[in-house]
Amino acid sequence: MAIIEIENLEKTYRVYQKPEGLGASLKGLWKREYRTVQAVRGVSLKVEAGELVAFLGPNGAGKTTTLKLLSGVIYPTSGTARVMGYIPWERDDRYRRRFALVMGQKNQLWWDLPAQESFRLHQQIYGIDPEAFRRTLGELTELLACGELLGRPVRELSLGERMKMELIAALLHSPEVLFLDEPTIGLDVVAQHNIQQFLKQYQADRKITVLLTSHYMKDVAALCKRVIVIAKGTVQYDGSLTGIIDRFSASKRITVQLAEGQSSLGLDRYGTVVKEELPRVQIQIPRGQVSRVLADLLERYTVDDVAVEDPPLEEAIAGFFAEMAEGQGSSIGSAEGRKR
């Protein structure tokens, strides 16, 4: 059963065009020029209960605007949306108690107070039973291994530590739907990994529905099987993660571990040498030539090990956007996505 249903959702802004120069600025006090910006343009999609879906797109594609619409933060220009049966922008209190929104670039905690004080405020706002509050807080702090941070002022925490506190604040009332907007932005590799592992375990345990936006493709690869790509305000792809790699990556990468004393001379005949750190060499070749290249390579060279992999997800996404830039993106979509 679909827990999130969106049909032809649109959001248009009227933006003031500030002219350059003093004279033009003064003239603008009486006569202003505006332009229309379509942040979201006819988005339609469904998300089933318990899914963890990546919502991807370039800057300005309309991802954050869509999450704000689904959270009831802003009103749409047209179209409809229902989350758990509620229309978000009606701002029903019952709906507010059943979802959470975490924005990596926004802070919902009191800056000068310890996070535990903000948590107490959240308890009162959401009317959480004291025993349930203590139990949930204990579970979350244990999962995130951050119990020693609760008493420290938020301003003294690192970016990764603050994100842990933000996630706890968002999950204290046990929401059924979680909207995540760039939750690992600016975090180091260790902090990113910790957040990913927490989200993966929490979602698996609680079976909540998660809609995630991120420019960090390792978030997507670690957490999501389904990917929705939005660009120019519309959905351009809706399908599996492997499907987007197969569709928009025309190459494979072969990594060979050469035997001791074996030269790498001539390996570039097969394709582009991406990395060479002898005795390990990585070559990028056209996807359809894997069998032929492997057979010839193993015949010519003494190899201790070999691996065939897809290129990084970032490359597949970049190929997708490049194709759209050439004017081919309006009809892009997977068979799986069209069924949804």
C-alpha positions in Angstrom: 0.0 0.0 0.0 1.3 3.4 -1.0 2.1 5.6 2.1 3.2 8.6 -0.1 1.1 9.5 -3.1 1.9 12.5 -5.3 0.0 13.5 -8.4 1.0 16.4 -10.8 2.5 18.4 -7.9 3.8 21.8 -8.9 5.4 24.7 -7.1 6.0 28.1 -8.8 7.7 31.1 -7.3 7.5 34.7 -8.5 11.1 36.1 -8.2 12.0 39.8 -8.2 14.6 40.6 -10.8 16.8 43.2 -9.1 18.4 45.5 -11.7 22.0 46.6 -11.6 22.9 50.2 -10.8 21.5 52.9 -8.4 19.2 54.5 -11.0 17.6 51.2 -11.9 17.3 50.2 -8.3 15.4 53.4 -7.5 13.1 52.8 -10.4 12.5 49.4 -9.0 10.8 51.0 -6.0 7.9 51.9 -8.2 8.0 49.4 -11.0 9.4 45.9 -10.5 10.1 43.1 -12.9 9.6 39.5 -12.0 10.3 36.2 -13.4 8.5 32.9 -12.8 10.6 30.0 -11.4 9.0 26.5 -11.5 10.8 24.7 -8.7 8.5 21.6 -9.0 6.8 20.8 -12.3 4.2 18.0 -12.5 5.9 15.5 -10.1 4.0 12.2 -9.7 5.2 9.2 -7.7 4.2 6.6 -5.1 6.2 5.3 -2.3 5.2 2.1 -0.5 5.2 1.7 3.3 8.6 0.6 4.6 10.6 1.7 1.5 13.9 3.5 1.7 14.0 5.6 -1.5 16.7 7.9 -2.8 15.5 11.1 -4.3 18.3 12.5 -6.5 18.9 15.4 -8.8 21.3 18.3 -9.5 21.2 21.5 -7.5 18.0 23.4 -8.2 16.2 20.3 -9.4 13.3 20.6 -6.9 14.3 17.9 -4.4 14.2 20.1 -1.2 11.1 21.9 -2.4 9.3 18.6 -2.8 10.3 17.5 0.7 9.1 20.8 2.0 5.7 20.3 0.3 5.4 16.8 1.7 6.2 18.2 5.1 3.6 20.9 4.9 6.3 23.7 5.2 5.1 25.3 2.0 1.9 25.2 -0.1 1.9 23.9 -3.7 0.8 25.9 -6.7 -1.2 23.0 -8.0 -1.5 19.2 -7.8 -2.2 16.8 -4.9 -0.2 14.8 -2.4 -1.1 12.5 0.5 1.2 11.1 3.1 -0.4 8.4 5.3 -3.7 9.7 4.1 -3.1 13.3 5.1 -2.7 16.3 2.9 0.5 17.8 4.2 -0.1 21.5 3.8 -3.4 21.3 5.8 -1.0 20.8 8.7 -3.2 18.5 10.7 -1.6 18.0 14.2 -2.2 14.2 13.8 0.0 14.3 10.7 2.7 16.3 12.3 3.1 13.7 15.0 3.7 10.9 12.5 6.5 12.2 10.3 9.9 13.9 10.7 12.1 16.1 8.5 15.8 16.4 8.9 17.7 18.9 6.9 21.5 18.7 6.9 21.9 22.4 6.6 19.3 23.4 9.2 19.5 23.2 13.0 16.5 22.3 15.0 18.3 22.2 18.4 19.0 25.1 20.8 22.5 26.2 20.0 23.7 27.2 23.4 22.0 24.5 25.4 22.8 20.8 25.7 20.9 18.6 23.3 19.1 16.9 26.1 17.3 20.1 26.9 16.0 20.3 23.4 14.9 16.7 23.7 12.9 17.6 26.7 11.2 20.3 24.8 10.4 17.8 22.0 8.9 15.5 24.6 6.5 18.3 25.6 5.7 19.3 22.1 4.8 15.8 21.0 3.2 14.8 24.3 5.5 11.7 24.6 4.9 9.5 27.6 7.9 9.9 30.1 8.6 6.2 30.1 8.4 5.9 26.3 10.6 9.0 26.1 13.3 7.5 28.3 13.2 4.2 26.5 13.4 5.7 23.0 16.1 8.2 24.0 18.1 5.3 25.5 17.7 3.2 22.4 18.8 6.0 20.0 21.8 7.1 22.0 22.9 3.4 22.3 22.6 2.9 18.5 24.5 6.1 17.8 27.0 5.6 20.6 26.6 9.2 21.7 25.4 9.1 25.3 28.3 11.2 26.5 27.3 14.1 24.2 23.8 14.7 25.6 25.0 17.1 28.3 27.3 19.2 26.1 26.1 22.5 24.5 25.3 21.9 20.8 27.7 24.7 19.8 30.6 22.6 21.2 29.8 19.5 19.1 31.4 18.6 15.8 29.3 18.5 12.7 29.0 14.8 12.8 28.0 14.8 16.5 25.4 17.5 15.9 23.9 15.4 13.1 23.5 12.5 15.6 21.7 14.8 17.9 19.5 16.1 15.1 18.5 12.5 14.2 17.7 11.7 17.8 15.5 14.8 18.0 13.7 13.8 14.8 13.0 10.2 15.9 12.1 10.7 19.6 8.3 10.6 18.7 8.8 7.4 16.6 7.6 8.8 13.2 6.3 6.5 10.5 7.8 8.6 7.7 11.2 10.2 7.7 12.3 12.9 5.2 16.1 13.3 5.0 17.6 16.2 3.1 21.4 15.8 2.8 21.9 14.2 6.2 25.6 13.7 5.7 26.5 16.9 4.0 29.9 18.2 5.2 30.7 15.1 7.3 34.0 13.2 7.2 34.1 9.6 6.0 33.9 8.1 9.5 30.9 10.2 10.4 29.2 9.5 7.1 29.6 5.8 7.6 28.3 5.9 11.2 25.1 7.8 10.1 24.6 5.4 7.2 24.9 2.3 9.5 22.5 3.9 12.0 19.9 4.7 9.3 20.2 1.3 7.8 19.7 -0.5 11.1 17.0 1.8 12.4 15.0 1.5 9.2 15.3 -2.3 9.1 14.2 -2.6 12.7 11.3 -0.1 12.6 10.2 -0.5 9.0 9.7 3.2 8.6 9.4 4.8 5.2 12.4 7.0 4.3 12.7 9.5 1.4 16.4 10.5 1.2 18.0 13.3 -0.8 21.8 13.3 -1.1 24.6 14.3 -3.4 26.8 11.8 -1.7 26.4 8.6 -3.8 27.8 6.3 -1.1 24.7 7.2 1.0 22.5 6.0 -1.9 24.5 2.8 -2.5 24.6 1.9 1.2 20.9 2.5 1.9 18.6 2.5 -1.1 17.5 0.0 -3.7 15.1 2.3 -5.4 16.1 5.6 -7.0 14.0 8.5 -8.2 15.8 11.1 -10.2 14.3 14.6 -10.5 15.6 17.3 -12.9 14.1 20.5 -14.1 11.3 20.0 -11.6 10.1 16.7 -13.1 10.7 13.0 -12.4 13.1 11.7 -15.1 13.8 8.2 -13.7 12.1 5.9 -11.2 13.5 2.4 -10.8 16.2 0.2 -9.2 19.7 1.4 -8.4 21.2 -1.4 -10.6 18.9 -0.3 -13.4 20.3 3.3 -13.4 23.8 1.9 -13.5 23.0 -0.5 -16.4 21.1 2.2 -18.3 23.5 5.1 -18.0 26.9 3.5 -17.7 28.4 2.2 -20.9 31.5 0.8 -19.4 32.9 -1.7 -16.9 36.1 -1.7 -14.9 38.5 -4.6 -14.8 41.0 -4.7 -12.0 43.9 -7.2 -12.5 46.5 -8.2 -10.0 49.5 -9.1 -12.0 51.9 -11.9 -11.0 55.2 -10.9 -9.6 57.6 -9.8 -12.3 54.8 -9.4 -14.9 54.9 -6.1 -16.9 51.8 -4.0 -17.4 53.0 -2.9 -20.8 50.3 -3.1 -23.4 47.3 -3.2 -21.1 46.1 0.1 -22.5 45.2 -1.8 -25.7 42.0 -2.9 -24.0 40.8 0.4 -22.9 41.5 3.4 -20.6 43.9 2.7 -17.7 42.1 4.3 -14.8 44.6 3.5 -12.1 48.0 1.8 -12.1 49.6 0.9 -8.8 51.7 -2.2 -9.7 51.0 -5.0 -9.4 47.4 -3.8 -9.5 46.0 -2.1 -12.6 42.4 -1.0 -13.3 41.2 -0.6 -16.9 37.9 0.9 -18.1 36.4 -0.9 -21.1 33.1 -0.8 -23.1 30.5 -2.9 -21.3 30.0 -5.3 -24.3 33.6 -6.3 -24.6 34.1 -7.8 -21.1 34.2 -11.4 -22.2 36.6 -10.8 -25.2 38.9 -8.6 -23.1 39.1 -11.1 -20.2 39.9 -14.0 -22.5 42.6 -12.2 -24.3 44.1 -10.6 -21.2 44.3 -14.0 -19.4 46.0 -15.5 -22.4 48.6 -12.8 -22.7 49.4 -12.0 -19.1 50.1 -14.0 -15.9 47.4 -12.8 -13.5 47.0 -13.6 -9.8 43.5 -12.1 -9.4 40.9 -10.3 -11.5 37.7 -8.5 -10.7 35.0 -7.0 -12.9 33.0 -4.1 -11.5 30.6 -1.3 -12.5 32.1 2.2 -12.4 31.2 4.4 -9.5 27.6 5.4 -9.1 28.6 9.0 -9.5 29.7 8.3 -13.1 26.3 6.7 -14.0 24.5 9.7 -12.5 26.8 12.1 -14.4 26.0 10.2 -17.6 22.3 10.5 -16.9 22.5 14.3 -16.5 24.7 14.6 -19.6 22.1 12.7 -21.6 19.4 15.0 -20.3 21.5 18.1 -21.1 21.5 16.9 -24.7 17.7 17.1 -24.8 17.1 13.3 -24.4 15.9 13.4 -20.8 12.2 14.1 -21.2 11.3 10.5 -22.0 13.8 8.7 -19.8 12.5 6.2 -17.4 12.6 2.5 -16.5 9.9 0.0 -17.2 9.9 -0.6 -13.4 9.4 3.1 -12.8 6.5 3.4 -15.3 4.6 0.7 -13.4 4.7 2.7 -10.1 
